[in-house]
Amino acid sequence: MLKNGGLNLKVLVVGGGGREHAIIQKLKENPAIDTIYCAPGNGGIALTATCVPIGAKEIEKLADFAQEHRMDYVVVTPDDPLCLGLVDLLAARGIPTFGPCKAAARLEGSKIFAKDLMRRYGIPTADYLAFDDYQTALRYVRNAACPMVIKADGLALGKGVLICHTRREAEEAVTALMQEGKFGSSGSRIVVEAFLQGPEVSVLCFTDGTTLRPMVSCMDHKTALNGDKGLNTGGMGVIAPNPFYAQDIAKVCLDTIFLPTLHAMRAEGCPFQGCLYFGLMLTDSGPKVIEYNCRFGDPEAQTVLSLLKSDLFTLMQATTNGTLNQTECRFSDEACCCVVFASGGYPERYETGKPIMGIPAAEKLANIFHAGTRLTENGIIESSGGRVLNVTATADTLRSAVKRAYNAASLITFEGMYMRTDIGEKALLKTEWKTDHER
């Protein structure tokens, strides 16, 4: 429970991307919060919160800071500190925290744990085999049906999923992960999955371990280039709501995936509290789980939080206190589009330190959430990462939201920048086809 009678609260947000910027903006709407710290933060966050130079993986230092500075609440959003056990450390020191414990975070931290859990509890997902021996995996993919999906077992910044259309590609993927260490120890074990087809949907949910409150559905755009081509990234843009996620499908997902997952985690002795992300594929044989994330997606968070009407801090506290069944969770009926600006070369090699122009003008049309930016001593915002800015706009219709986001994006420039120019196109085709056929 919160100290200080719930007033003049000090909150620490762990992370430094666009997701954290969006969360901080939403937390600031709660008048009980007096001061927000962010570790490590970024250039945009530095303009609205107090940044602390502690990395998200430095969990002992983060716990020490929270204790020494008497934080009333800590929001842990990146996957690394969750999987390393930051929530457990803070709980041991009596500091209430948003996010799952280390054991529950295995849903994202280990693809093998997640797949085995789904198999044990009958949660629909792609058929798979797991491997920890390179030669055994290689022999398998040389004879397996194509296309196939090969995943690093551990965390890989959203890039550890490789879709292989030929056996040669599969052999190269296995070698890159298990032999060459493309993602370090995260790829020492792999999952080889059957390839699924259908529209993809992302659904984020608040949960206290028993009660679940789904957020607005999303459509992510994971690959680097237009037309869903190029390498996988952490996400190049999102729209919400997802027009493929109809009410009848939502009911099936709730009954066969969402609630069974919560039951499974309770049965395993690690109830999930925080934000549980379901990455889904709507196949001809029904919805199936592609992946779980143990936190807000990025840039999904920027989109769904822009549509959240209820108080975010109240919802977060409810997941911690086990009172979500008594807490309102309401979203706008509007649509939202988020377009990601990236540094040229991302998700591979890219340059940083490029001054960014046009943000103030763009902010008149959309929310500009900073991801890979820093604020220089001269007060200049410059690039500092692969994904740099999230241009996020809401409107009455999806087409208007997309147009507004790209109009705002056209005002921003920095050397080497690039973005996808087709965010929302598939959703618009679905939305407008449906509208035309309803007339």
C-alpha positions in Angstrom: 0.0 0.0 0.0 1.1 3.6 -0.6 2.6 5.7 2.1 2.0 9.5 2.7 -1.7 9.0 2.7 -1.6 8.8 -1.1 -0.6 12.4 -1.6 2.6 14.1 -2.8 3.8 10.8 -4.2 7.2 10.1 -5.6 7.3 7.6 -8.5 10.2 6.0 -10.2 9.8 4.8 -13.8 12.5 2.3 -15.0 13.4 2.5 -18.7 14.4 5.1 -21.3 12.3 4.7 -24.4 9.1 5.9 -26.1 7.1 3.6 -23.9 8.4 5.2 -20.8 7.8 8.7 -22.1 4.2 7.8 -22.9 3.7 6.2 -19.4 5.2 9.3 -17.7 3.0 11.6 -19.6 -0.1 9.6 -18.6 1.1 9.3 -14.9 1.4 13.1 -14.7 -2.4 13.3 -15.1 -2.8 12.0 -11.6 -2.7 15.0 -9.1 -1.5 12.8 -6.2 1.9 12.3 -8.0 4.3 15.1 -7.0 7.6 13.9 -8.5 8.5 11.5 -11.2 12.0 10.1 -11.6 13.1 8.0 -14.6 16.1 5.7 -14.9 17.8 6.3 -17.2 15.3 8.3 -19.2 16.0 10.1 -22.5 16.1 13.6 -24.0 12.3 14.1 -24.1 11.7 12.6 -20.7 14.4 14.9 -19.3 12.1 17.8 -20.1 9.2 16.5 -18.0 10.8 14.3 -15.3 14.0 13.9 -13.3 16.3 11.5 -15.0 18.6 9.3 -13.0 21.8 7.9 -14.6 21.2 4.2 -13.7 20.8 1.6 -16.5 17.6 -0.5 -16.6 19.7 -3.7 -16.0 21.4 -2.3 -12.9 18.7 -3.8 -10.6 20.7 -3.5 -7.3 21.4 0.1 -7.9 17.8 0.8 -8.9 16.5 -0.9 -5.7 19.0 1.1 -3.6 17.9 4.4 -5.3 14.2 3.6 -4.7 14.9 2.8 -1.1 17.2 5.7 -0.3 15.0 8.2 -2.0 11.8 6.7 -0.5 9.9 6.1 -3.6 6.2 5.5 -3.0 5.8 3.4 -6.2 8.0 2.0 -8.9 6.9 1.2 -12.5 9.2 -1.4 -14.1 8.4 -1.6 -17.9 11.4 -3.0 -19.8 11.8 -6.8 -20.2 15.4 -7.0 -18.9 14.9 -5.7 -15.3 11.6 -7.7 -15.0 13.3 -11.0 -16.1 16.3 -10.2 -13.8 14.0 -9.9 -10.8 13.8 -6.1 -10.0 10.2 -6.4 -8.9 11.3 -9.2 -6.4 14.1 -7.0 -5.0 11.7 -4.0 -4.5 9.0 -6.1 -2.9 11.6 -7.5 -0.4 12.3 -3.9 0.6 8.6 -3.1 1.0 8.3 -0.9 -2.1 5.1 -1.4 -4.2 5.8 -2.0 -7.8 4.1 -2.3 -11.2 5.2 -5.4 -13.0 5.5 -9.2 -12.7 7.9 -11.1 -10.5 10.9 -12.8 -12.0 9.1 -16.2 -12.1 6.1 -14.8 -13.9 8.3 -12.8 -16.3 9.6 -16.1 -17.7 6.6 -15.9 -20.0 8.7 -13.5 -22.1 12.2 -14.4 -20.8 12.0 -17.9 -22.0 10.2 -18.9 -25.2 10.6 -22.6 -24.2 8.9 -21.9 -20.8 6.0 -20.2 -22.6 5.5 -22.8 -25.2 5.7 -25.7 -22.7 3.2 -23.9 -20.5 0.8 -23.5 -23.4 1.2 -27.2 -24.3 0.5 -28.3 -20.7 -2.6 -26.1 -20.3 -4.1 -26.5 -23.8 -3.6 -22.9 -24.9 -3.6 -22.7 -28.7 -0.2 -21.9 -30.3 1.9 -23.2 -33.2 3.4 -26.7 -33.0 7.0 -26.6 -32.0 10.2 -28.3 -30.9 12.8 -26.9 -28.6 16.6 -27.5 -29.0 19.6 -26.9 -26.9 22.0 -28.9 -29.1 23.3 -27.2 -32.4 23.7 -30.4 -34.4 20.3 -31.8 -33.4 18.6 -28.6 -34.4 20.5 -28.5 -37.7 19.5 -32.0 -38.6 15.8 -31.2 -37.8 15.5 -28.0 -39.9 17.2 -29.8 -42.8 14.1 -32.0 -43.1 11.3 -29.8 -41.6 8.5 -28.3 -43.6 9.0 -24.7 -44.9 8.4 -22.0 -44.1 9.3 -22.3 -40.4 9.9 -19.9 -37.6 13.0 -20.0 -35.5 13.1 -18.1 -32.2 15.9 -17.4 -29.7 14.7 -18.7 -26.3 15.8 -15.6 -24.4 15.4 -11.8 -24.8 16.7 -10.3 -28.0 15.3 -6.7 -28.2 12.3 -8.0 -30.2 14.6 -9.2 -33.0 15.1 -12.8 -32.1 12.4 -14.2 -34.4 13.5 -15.4 -37.8 11.0 -16.5 -40.5 12.7 -18.9 -42.7 11.2 -19.6 -46.2 13.8 -22.2 -47.2 15.8 -24.9 -45.4 18.9 -23.0 -46.3 17.6 -20.0 -44.5 16.7 -22.2 -41.5 20.2 -23.7 -41.4 21.7 -20.2 -41.4 19.4 -19.0 -38.7 20.2 -22.0 -36.4 23.9 -21.4 -37.0 23.6 -17.6 -36.4 21.8 -18.2 -33.1 23.4 -21.3 -31.6 26.9 -21.3 -33.1 27.8 -17.7 -33.9 26.0 -16.2 -30.9 24.0 -13.5 -32.7 22.0 -12.8 -29.6 24.5 -14.1 -27.0 23.3 -16.6 -24.5 19.7 -15.8 -25.5 20.2 -18.0 -28.6 21.9 -20.9 -27.0 18.5 -22.6 -26.9 16.0 -22.2 -29.7 12.4 -23.0 -30.6 11.5 -24.1 -34.1 7.8 -23.4 -34.8 5.3 -24.2 -37.6 4.6 -21.1 -39.7 1.2 -19.7 -39.0 -0.8 -17.5 -41.4 -3.4 -14.8 -40.8 -3.8 -11.3 -39.4 -1.7 -10.4 -36.4 -3.2 -8.8 -33.4 -1.6 -7.4 -30.2 -3.7 -7.2 -27.1 -2.2 -5.7 -23.9 -4.0 -6.4 -20.6 -3.8 -5.1 -17.1 -4.0 -8.0 -14.6 -3.7 -8.5 -10.9 -3.2 -12.3 -11.3 -6.9 -13.1 -11.2 -8.9 -10.3 -12.9 -8.0 -9.1 -16.4 -8.7 -5.8 -18.1 -7.9 -5.9 -21.9 -6.8 -2.7 -23.5 -7.6 -1.5 -27.1 -6.3 -4.0 -29.7 -3.4 -3.0 -31.9 -1.7 -3.8 -35.2 2.1 -3.7 -35.0 4.4 -3.3 -38.0 7.5 -5.2 -37.0 9.7 -5.3 -40.1 12.0 -2.4 -41.1 10.7 -1.8 -44.6 7.4 -1.0 -46.4 5.3 -4.0 -47.4 6.3 -6.0 -44.3 9.7 -6.5 -45.8 13.2 -6.4 -44.3 14.5 -7.4 -40.9 12.5 -7.7 -37.8 12.7 -4.7 -35.5 11.4 -3.6 -32.1 8.4 -2.1 -34.0 8.2 0.6 -36.7 4.6 1.7 -36.1 1.2 0.7 -34.6 -2.4 1.5 -35.2 -5.3 0.9 -32.8 -7.9 -0.5 -32.7 -7.1 -3.4 -34.9 -10.0 -3.9 -37.4 -9.4 -7.6 -37.7 -10.1 -8.1 -33.9 -13.9 -8.3 -34.0 -16.0 -8.8 -30.8 -16.7 -12.4 -31.5 -12.9 -13.1 -31.9 -12.2 -11.1 -28.7 -14.6 -13.4 -26.8 -12.8 -16.5 -28.1 -9.5 -15.0 -27.1 -10.7 -14.2 -23.6 -12.1 -17.7 -23.1 -9.4 -19.8 -24.7 -6.2 -17.8 -24.3 -6.3 -14.8 -21.8 -8.1 -16.4 -18.8 -6.5 -19.8 -19.3 -3.0 -18.1 -19.3 -3.8 -16.4 -15.9 -5.1 -19.7 -14.6 -1.9 -21.5 -15.8 0.4 -19.0 -14.1 -1.5 -19.3 -10.8 -1.3 -23.1 -11.1 2.4 -22.8 -11.6 2.8 -20.8 -8.4 3.7 -17.5 -10.1 0.5 -15.4 -10.6 1.1 -12.7 -13.2 0.6 -9.1 -12.1 1.2 -6.0 -14.2 0.8 -5.7 -18.0 0.5 -9.0 -19.9 0.9 -8.7 -23.7 -0.6 -11.3 -26.0 0.8 -11.4 -29.6 -1.9 -13.3 -31.5 -2.3 -14.8 -35.0 -5.9 -15.1 -36.3 -5.6 -18.3 -38.2 -8.3 -20.2 -40.2 -8.5 -22.7 -37.2 -8.9 -19.9 -34.7 -6.7 -17.5 -32.7 -3.3 -18.7 -31.6 -0.6 -17.2 -29.4 2.6 -16.1 -31.3 4.3 -14.7 -28.2 3.8 -13.3 -24.7 5.4 -10.2 -23.4 5.6 -9.5 -19.7 5.2 -5.7 -20.1 3.8 -2.9 -22.2 4.9 -3.3 -25.9 6.9 -0.5 -27.5 5.4 1.3 -29.5 2.0 -0.3 -28.6 2.0 1.5 -25.3 2.3 4.9 -27.0 -0.8 4.0 -28.9 -3.1 2.4 -26.4 -2.2 4.9 -23.6 -3.1 7.7 -26.0 -6.6 6.2 -26.0 -6.9 5.4 -22.3 -9.6 7.5 -20.5 -9.2 6.0 -17.0 -6.4 6.9 -14.7 -3.3 4.9 -15.4 -1.8 5.2 -11.9 -5.0 3.9 -10.3 -5.0 0.9 -12.7 -1.3 0.2 -12.0 -2.0 0.3 -8.2 -4.9 -2.1 -8.7 -2.7 -4.7 -10.3 -0.3 -4.5 -7.3 -3.0 -4.5 -4.7 -5.3 -7.2 -6.2 -8.2 -4.8 -6.6 -8.5 -4.7 -10.4 -12.1 -6.1 -10.3 -13.1 -2.9 -8.5 -11.3 -0.5 -10.9 -12.6 1.2 -14.0 -10.7 0.7 -17.3 -12.1 2.8 -20.1 -10.8 3.7 -23.5 -11.8 6.3 -26.1 -13.7 5.3 -29.2 -11.2 7.2 -31.3 -8.4 5.7 -33.5 -4.7 6.2 -33.0 -1.6 5.9 -35.3 2.0 5.8 -34.2 4.8 6.2 -36.7 8.4 5.4 -35.6 11.4 7.5 -36.8 14.6 5.4 -36.9 18.2 6.0 -37.5 19.4 4.9 -41.0 20.7 1.4 -40.9 18.5 0.2 -38.0 18.1 -2.6 -36.8 21.7 -3.2 -37.7 24.4 -0.6 -37.7 23.4 3.1 -37.4 24.9 6.4 -36.5 23.8 8.6 -33.6 24.4 12.1 -32.4 22.3 13.7 -35.1 20.5 17.0 -34.2 16.8 16.7 -34.6 14.8 19.6 -36.0 11.0 20.3 -36.2 9.8 18.7 -33.0 8.0 21.8 -31.6 6.1 22.3 -34.9 5.1 18.6 -35.0 3.9 18.7 -31.4 1.1 21.0 -32.6 -0.4 18.1 -34.5 0.6 15.0 -32.5 2.3 13.6 -29.4 6.0 13.2 -30.0 7.3 10.5 -27.7 11.1 10.3 -27.5 12.8 6.9 -27.7 16.5 7.1 -28.7 17.2 10.8 -27.9 19.4 12.8 -25.6 19.3 16.4 -24.4 22.7 18.0 -24.9 24.2 20.7 -22.5 23.2 23.3 -25.1 19.6 22.2 -25.0 19.6 20.4 -28.3 17.7 17.1 -28.8 19.8 14.7 -30.8 19.5 11.0 -31.8 21.0 8.4 -29.5 19.5 5.1 -30.6 18.0 3.0 -33.4 14.4 4.0 -32.9 14.5 7.7 -32.2 10.9 9.2 -32.1 7.3 8.0 -32.0 4.9 10.4 -33.8 1.5 9.5 -32.3 -1.8 11.0 -33.3 -5.5 10.3 -32.5 -8.6 11.2 -34.4 -12.2 10.2 -34.9 -11.3 7.8 -37.7 -8.2 5.7 -38.5 -7.6 7.4 -41.8 -7.6 10.8 -40.1 -5.3 9.5 -37.4 -2.8 8.1 -40.0 -3.0 11.4 -42.0 -2.4 13.5 -38.9 0.6 11.3 -37.8 2.3 11.6 -41.2 1.5 15.3 -41.4 3.3 15.8 -38.1 6.1 13.4 -39.2 6.8 15.5 -42.3 7.8 18.4 -40.1 10.7 16.5 -38.4 14.1 16.0 -39.9 17.5 14.7 -38.8 20.4 13.3 -40.8 19.9 9.7 -42.0 16.4 9.3 -40.6 13.9 6.9 -42.1 10.4 5.7 -41.4 7.9 3.3 -43.0 5.4 5.2 -45.1 2.7 2.4 -45.0 1.7 2.3 -41.3 -2.0 1.5 -41.2 -2.5 0.6 -44.8 -3.6 -3.0 -44.3 -5.9 -1.8 -41.5 -7.4 0.9 -43.7 -8.1 -1.6 -46.5 -10.0 -3.8 -43.9 -11.8 -0.9 -42.3 -12.9 0.7 -45.5 -13.9 -2.6 -47.2 -16.1 -3.4 -44.2 -17.6 0.1 -44.3 -18.4 -0.1 -48.0 -20.1 -3.5 -47.6 -22.2 -2.3 -44.7 -23.8 0.4 -46.9 
